[in-house]
Amino acid sequence: MQYDVIIVGSGPAGSSTALHLAHLNPRLAERTLVIERDKHPRHKLCGGGCVPEVEVILSRLGLDYREVPHVDVDWAWLTFRGRGFPLRFNRDFAFRVVRRNEFDGWLADQVRRRGIEIKEETRVTKLERTDEGVAVHTTRGVFHGRVVVGADGTSGMVRRLVPEGDHPAPLARLVELVTPADPPHVRSTVKDDDAILDFTYMPEGVQGYVWSFPTKIAGLRMRNWGVYDSRTVPRKSVGSLRPVAADWMEKAGYRLDDYHLEGHPIRLFEPRARFAAPNVVLAGDAAGVDATFGEGISPALAYGELAARAIGDAFERNDFSFGSYGKSVLASPVGRSLSRRTHAARLLNRMSNPFVQKLIWWRMAPVARWYITKVLFNWGPQVKPLPALHIRPEAVPTGAEKAAEAIPAPHARPAAVRSERD
Ligand SMILES: Cc1cc2nc3c(=O)[nH]c(=O)nc-3n(C[C@H](O)[C@H](O)[C@H](O)COP(=O)(O)OP(=O)(O)OC[C@H]3O[C@@H](n4cnc5c(N)ncnc54)[C@H](O)[C@@H]3O)c2cc1C
């Protein structure tokens, strides 16, 4: 089957690409196919922490993700050896936590509502360049696309069509588990709605932090724990992350062996890496996300818009080289923010000395808080509004166009969630 656009993967990057295509270019969306290995709602290892930019991107598409079950984190504590400071990205709460099976399933529903087909339980097994674009071989047959979007995550196959270049993006490693909100036998010492990001293990070789987020599963209050090791600078590594997780859990009153620890890598943003090749565009983890905190949901959504715009341009100009996609990523608000975070991660990870860490997290709270909330993140206010839906007058509205017309006009963020920056 021949399509204009084939999007591989229906996580936030793939669904956002499809949603932005439906908004910016309904006629292309009509000839778009999304291929997904799993079936929604599918398991996805992730803390589910959503910064305000998630809402910025989705509300421009007329979507309110508060429809998805969530917990609003009251304060996020950034700590080192038991001391630190609280931080909020919003005026009323720190950030929002979703379960990814629910969030991604909801996003996929929004894609389907706009008339775009998602072929689930269909795994891409091989990709081949052809004269017309790319042949996508799957467990359910071969599909041909003029353009293929690699939104298939860190270990995705589409990336193989994009030459690595001299500056491949590094891979961070993460492990994660979920427990009841309180440890067995005792009441938790962490306030129910607070999150902790603790840099205590930096001197031992973890280039990042351990976390504890509140979360909700089937209405039950739980906690999500994990270790983020960015490996952005060459220095002594901690080896396995399991003992780190075990120590972190033990301090909080849990025994790691009672729970199921899972791990997954994420690809980090490297400004000099390659983001596209002829007929191929990368988005989300396949392209590279936040190196400082491993925050990838909002960047994945933002890549979706960049990819959709680049695809629209390619069809308009009949030029499928995608030679300027990398530049447009780097020049975008999210690209500039991710570049800053890559530099910040390298700097922070070179300063693993306990004395310096104490200085940052104990003594420099106002500066560190400002730097994180205003310099590293804070790209949402620079995002330009989406154009109103454009339907060509000569075109007879199709299913996809009718569905797209039903999308409310881009609107301001709901008043209930004000940002500190407003
Ligand atoms: C442990 C952990 C904790 C994290 N915590 C946070 C957090 O709190 N906040 C945050 O913002 N980010 C977090 N992240 C990062 C975030 O999860 C990712 O950046 C985000 O999921 C990227 O979205 P994506 O759409 O690019 O990729 P994914 O969400 O990985 O989606 C890729 C999709 O492609 C599909 N796919 C893959 N291969 C194929 C194939 N061959 N054929 C067909 N389909 C395929 C997959 O099934 C999947 O649905 C965390 C990551 C990890 C590992």
PDBQT file of the ligand as one rigid body, heavy atoms in Angstrom, charges set to zero:
ROOT
HETATM    1  C1  LIG A 501      12.427   4.956  33.200  1.00  0.00    +0.000 C 
HETATM    2  C2  LIG A 501      12.078   6.191  32.422  1.00  0.00    +0.000 A 
HETATM    3  C3  LIG A 501      11.493   7.265  33.068  1.00  0.00    +0.000 A 
HETATM    4  C4  LIG A 501      11.164   8.430  32.360  1.00  0.00    +0.000 A 
HETATM    5  N1  LIG A 501      10.536   9.445  33.022  1.00  0.00    +0.000 NA
HETATM    6  C5  LIG A 501      10.161  10.550  32.325  1.00  0.00    +0.000 A 
HETATM    7  C6  LIG A 501       9.399  11.577  32.958  1.00  0.00    +0.000 A 
HETATM    8  O1  LIG A 501       9.054  11.494  34.146  1.00  0.00    +0.000 OA
HETATM    9  N2  LIG A 501       9.046  12.672  32.222  1.00  0.00    +0.000 N 
HETATM   10  C7  LIG A 501       9.398  12.794  30.900  1.00  0.00    +0.000 A 
HETATM   11  O2  LIG A 501       9.080  13.812  30.280  1.00  0.00    +0.000 OA
HETATM   12  N3  LIG A 501      10.099  11.808  30.273  1.00  0.00    +0.000 NA
HETATM   13  C8  LIG A 501      10.459  10.700  30.943  1.00  0.00    +0.000 A 
HETATM   14  N4  LIG A 501      11.126   9.689  30.285  1.00  0.00    +0.000 N 
HETATM   15  C9  LIG A 501      11.428   9.856  28.858  1.00  0.00    +0.000 C 
HETATM   16  C10 LIG A 501      10.169   9.568  27.995  1.00  0.00    +0.000 C 
HETATM   17  O3  LIG A 501       9.590   8.358  28.397  1.00  0.00    +0.000 OA
HETATM   18  C11 LIG A 501      10.546   9.484  26.516  1.00  0.00    +0.000 C 
HETATM   19  O4  LIG A 501      11.381  10.568  26.190  1.00  0.00    +0.000 OA
HETATM   20  C12 LIG A 501       9.280   9.520  25.643  1.00  0.00    +0.000 C 
HETATM   21  O5  LIG A 501       8.549   8.347  25.827  1.00  0.00    +0.000 OA
HETATM   22  C13 LIG A 501       9.654   9.660  24.177  1.00  0.00    +0.000 C 
HETATM   23  O6  LIG A 501       8.513   9.496  23.394  1.00  0.00    +0.000 OA
HETATM   24  P1  LIG A 501       8.610   8.865  21.917  1.00  0.00    +0.000 P 
HETATM   25  O7  LIG A 501       7.248   8.983  21.343  1.00  0.00    +0.000 OA
HETATM   26  O8  LIG A 501       9.757   9.429  21.211  1.00  0.00    +0.000 OA
HETATM   27  O9  LIG A 501       9.002   7.328  22.142  1.00  0.00    +0.000 OA
HETATM   28  P2  LIG A 501       8.192   6.161  22.848  1.00  0.00    +0.000 P 
HETATM   29  O10 LIG A 501       7.291   6.704  23.876  1.00  0.00    +0.000 OA
HETATM   30  O11 LIG A 501       9.206   5.161  23.245  1.00  0.00    +0.000 OA
HETATM   31  O12 LIG A 501       7.289   5.561  21.689  1.00  0.00    +0.000 OA
HETATM   32  C14 LIG A 501       7.848   4.799  20.659  1.00  0.00    +0.000 C 
HETATM   33  C15 LIG A 501       6.739   3.923  20.069  1.00  0.00    +0.000 C 
HETATM   34  O13 LIG A 501       7.268   3.233  18.952  1.00  0.00    +0.000 OA
HETATM   35  C16 LIG A 501       6.806   1.901  18.970  1.00  0.00    +0.000 C 
HETATM   36  N5  LIG A 501       7.778   1.082  18.243  1.00  0.00    +0.000 N 
HETATM   37  C17 LIG A 501       9.076   0.847  18.579  1.00  0.00    +0.000 A 
HETATM   38  N6  LIG A 501       9.654   0.039  17.689  1.00  0.00    +0.000 NA
HETATM   39  C18 LIG A 501       8.706  -0.243  16.759  1.00  0.00    +0.000 A 
HETATM   40  C19 LIG A 501       8.698  -1.053  15.580  1.00  0.00    +0.000 A 
HETATM   41  N7  LIG A 501       9.792  -1.744  15.178  1.00  0.00    +0.000 N 
HETATM   42  N8  LIG A 501       7.562  -1.128  14.857  1.00  0.00    +0.000 NA
HETATM   43  C20 LIG A 501       6.447  -0.427  15.247  1.00  0.00    +0.000 A 
HETATM   44  N9  LIG A 501       6.400   0.349  16.352  1.00  0.00    +0.000 NA
HETATM   45  C21 LIG A 501       7.521   0.427  17.098  1.00  0.00    +0.000 A 
HETATM   46  C22 LIG A 501       6.761   1.548  20.446  1.00  0.00    +0.000 C 
HETATM   47  O14 LIG A 501       5.895   0.462  20.702  1.00  0.00    +0.000 OA
HETATM   48  C23 LIG A 501       6.263   2.865  21.054  1.00  0.00    +0.000 C 
HETATM   49  O15 LIG A 501       4.849   2.906  21.149  1.00  0.00    +0.000 OA
HETATM   50  C24 LIG A 501      11.461   8.527  30.973  1.00  0.00    +0.000 A 
HETATM   51  C25 LIG A 501      12.052   7.437  30.316  1.00  0.00    +0.000 A 
HETATM   52  C26 LIG A 501      12.353   6.283  31.014  1.00  0.00    +0.000 A 
HETATM   53  C27 LIG A 501      12.975   5.130  30.291  1.00  0.00    +0.000 C 
ENDROOT
TORSDOF 0
